[in-house]
Amino acid sequence: MTEKKIEVLLSELTLKEKIRMVHGDGLFRTGAVERLGIPSLKFSDGPIGVRQEFENDYWIPLGNSDDYVTYNPCSSAVAATWNRKLAYEAGKTLGEEARGRGKDIILAPGINIKRVPVCGRNFEYMSEDPYLTGQVAVPMIRGIQETDVAACVKHFALNNQETERLWVNVEIEERALREIYLPAFEAAVKEGKVLSLMGAYNLFRGVHCCENKMLLEDILRKEWGFDGMVVSDWGAVHHTEAAGEVPVDVEMSVTDNYDDYYMANPLLAAIQEGRVTEDALDKKVKNILRLMLRLKMIDIRTEGNKKDCSLSEEKADANQAGTVMAVNRTDRAPGCYNTKNHQQTALEIARESIVLLKNEEERLPLKPEKLRKLLVIGDNAERLHASGGGSAEIKALYEISPLMGIKTQLGGNCQVTFARGYYVAPKDVSIEVNWQKTSIDEEKAEDNRMESREKNDQATVAKQKELRDEAVRLASQADEVILIGGLNHDYDVEGADRVDMSLPYAQDELICAVLEARPDAVIVIKAGSPVSMERWMDSAKAIVWDWYSGMEGGNALAEVLFGKVNPSGKLPESIPCRLSDIRTVSLEEYPGVLLTEKEKEKMSAHLTECYQEGIFVGYRYYEKYGIPTQFCFGHGLSYTTFAYHNLSVKREQTPKKKEQSVWVFLEVENTGNVEGKETVQIYVGKENPGVNEPVKQLGGFEKISLKPGEKEIIRILLQPLVFSCWDTEKNGFSVVPGKYRISVGSSLKDIRLSCQLEI
């Protein structure tokens, strides 16, 4: 029925009208066909909330008072909850707010693998592990799409760095592609039933991703059966004929010359001259119309005859009754934004995302009733982060800073003093406003790693020392000291990668000086990607990892610090000791090497990067080669303790292909004095792994809540995929027979129980 409707409306469209539908006619909308009632598709960034309104043709905010929205915790924070239900609720908030603002597609979630810890856009992504990424992304997609808004997973594929993001070519072996970089996208398509997908900026095997037949047609359309809509990243199309023939359905960009886009007048000319087939264009239009029908944007009827136009065979009769038209549906969800429910969801995610990294001598939680003088140090204690980061920026209805959260939590019986501690120079707003306009300028896209986002002149050095000395002096006068540092969106930002993992703004010197004066000071790091803590980590008794945690982040952090909430976040990525410990860096691959003259003849790229580390990304590499980390994957402490008992496994035959699934059973007990949440993690690896096999990899997890003394028996399903690897000869996954070690624990390194299983 649906496909017949689409065919009938398609037949009414002229060639020029079809062209109008497949490219931008505004910075965030496609062209409409008013003659037939076909509306524009309206997009919005992003993974943290619905972006503010811009003028149609310029990157200038309208300045309205009606586009303030809920500011959600960043994608890394959602993943750190290891809570599928909260991921669903995060998606539902995004969807309802997008629909409430009149949008059709929300450009989220971002599910690229965190391959290098200095990628400027890592805070928008979820994890270094493909399984965890998929397990968080799928419920988020479902939450978004229940609201009659399309999720748009991005960026497909291998968009793992910001350096030369439009002009870096990725070469990778098939096994690593299939086991690390594609599984979350496949899960989004097959399990999440995602309705739209965004192509990436970079090249893959010599061809830009938005023009790449292997990615978009062979894998996405044919192998995975995706019949949704594919949109380019903004400015990611470079050739008319290539984009015309592959299944990228909509071209968007950052400039206002819409008729000159590659899939606008140039595509029209290419079809008229026979260089691109009209059939290829028709497929794009069908995907767009199918999306509109699924989102309840339109129905397809015959004007003058209110019956649904369902029929290709009745087309002649329908045309006699009137013209086939797209008409607005009245049953589409209206959406809503800035609701109390959305704010509560943001708070709950923030609470469960905070990771307690270290807590010697039970320094935390602090006791509010004993506090009379508290010193809070650090620019990040007062800084608001919603409006930064690139296209993830949010015009938040409000944002509770850590300092405000602490003060409101303690009330007036405690004197809270603030010392900035380190100096962050104000931004040049005139440069920031229109950064999108130049973001795809090839001449400005050479090596955009950030050498520094701060001045290092004599005046700045003096200012840092002045603020540091003040903080140390005040520290001796307080009952307790909390230092809140880390990164900000000068460093966690779209379009640039950090050059190393060091803390900016002379923070290491500050933290070392404060800990020397007050060894009991609590250190909080707020960031969206790993930083080096080597200089002071051993000296600190308590370290808390906070993220860009949304509008309620300050309240959530205060609740954790003072014990109102028991922390339950787990790291969704490893925190390595230094950048040189990363395999791709030690191999001198990242950020790529200049093309040879022969390569330049074959592709339009600046750099080529070979992913020679293969499947050994993140913890898989550190485990395999015995590389120590500051904090391991899955790590996160609690104010209570948990005991694991009675591990057992049971194999279950699946009807399909005689595959075996494995159920893992165990009992978990809260052996401490307060209620808490624990994420039980299951890792699977060969007893004697070969050279090309990981020591272990995440195969399942479950988050539970237990009161003191309470026990719960849980069961976790391990899919056949965890016992499989990509077989290049068979072009598919094959179960690898052998003896496996099933390891159950609270983190990658904190394994409590294990057993052997033969497959």
Salt bridges, closest charged atoms under 4 A:
GLU3 OE2 - ARG290 NE 2.93
GLU7 OE2 - LYS286 NZ 2.68
GLU17 OE2 - ARG35 NE 2.71
ASP25 OD2 - ARG20 NH2 3.02
ASP25 OD2 - ARG29 NH1 3.41
ASP45 OD2 - ARG51 NH1 2.85
GLU53 OE2 - ARG101 NH2 2.85
GLU53 OE2 - LYS103 NZ 2.78
ASP67 OD1 - LYS395 NZ 2.59
GLU89 OE2 - LYS85 NZ 3.80
GLU96 OE1 - HIS342 NE2 2.59
GLU97 OE2 - HIS342 ND1 2.73
ASP104 OD1 - ARG332 NH1 2.93
GLU124 OE2 - ARG121 NE 2.61
ASP129 OD1 - ARG620 NH1 3.09
ASP148 OD2 - LYS296 NZ 3.97
GLU162 OE1 - ARG165 NH1 3.16
GLU164 OE1 - HIS606 ND1 3.00
GLU174 OE2 - ARG178 NE 3.01
GLU174 OE1 - ARG205 NH2 2.96
GLU179 OE2 - ARG175 NE 2.82
GLU186 OE2 - LYS190 NZ 2.72
GLU211 OE1 - HIS239 ND1 2.87
GLU217 OE2 - LYS222 NZ 3.36
ASP218 OD1 - LYS213 NZ 3.06
GLU223 OE2 - ARG178 NH1 2.65
ASP227 OD2 - ARG294 NH2 2.81
ASP233 OD2 - HIS155 NE2 3.83
GLU241 OE2 - ARG275 NH1 2.85
ASP249 OD2 - ARG221 NH2 2.80
GLU273 OE1 - ARG275 NH2 2.87
GLU278 OE2 - LYS18 NZ 2.77
ASP279 OD2 - LYS283 NZ 3.89
ASP282 OD1 - LYS18 NZ 2.73
ASP299 OD1 - LYS5 NZ 2.78
ASP299 OD2 - ARG301 NE 3.70
ASP308 OD2 - LYS5 NZ 3.46
ASP308 OD1 - ARG301 NE 3.34
GLU313 OE1 - LYS4 NZ 3.80
ASP331 OD2 - ARG329 NH2 2.57
GLU352 OE2 - LYS677 NZ 2.51
GLU352 OE1 - LYS703 NZ 2.76
GLU360 OE2 - LYS358 NZ 3.65
ASP379 OD2 - ARG383 NE 2.50
ASP379 OD1 - ARG420 NH1 2.87
GLU382 OE1 - ARG420 NH2 2.46
GLU393 OE2 - ARG51 NH2 3.14
GLU442 OE2 - HIS606 NE2 3.01
ASP447 OD2 - ARG449 NH2 3.10
ASP469 OD2 - LYS465 NZ 2.78
GLU480 OE1 - ARG363 NH2 2.59
ASP490 OD1 - LYS427 NZ 3.59
GLU494 OE2 - ARG121 NH1 3.36
GLU494 OE2 - ARG165 NH1 2.78
GLU509 OE2 - ARG535 NH1 3.51
ASP520 OD1 - ARG518 NE 3.07
GLU534 OE2 - ARG578 NH2 2.42
ASP546 OD2 - LYS526 NZ 2.93
GLU559 OE1 - ARG351 NE 2.63
GLU573 OE2 - LYS114 NZ 2.64
ASP581 OD2 - ARG578 NH1 3.25
GLU589 OE1 - ARG115 NH2 3.16
GLU597 OE2 - LYS600 NZ 3.40
GLU609 OE2 - ARG115 NH1 2.62
GLU613 OE2 - ARG115 NE 2.55
GLU623 OE1 - LYS696 NZ 2.68
GLU623 OE2 - LYS749 NZ 2.91
GLU669 OE1 - HIS645 NE2 3.10
GLU678 OE1 - LYS570 NZ 3.46
GLU687 OE2 - ARG741 NH2 2.64
GLU693 OE2 - LYS686 NZ 3.18
GLU702 OE1 - ARG84 NH1 3.84
ASP750 OD1 - ARG752 NE 2.88
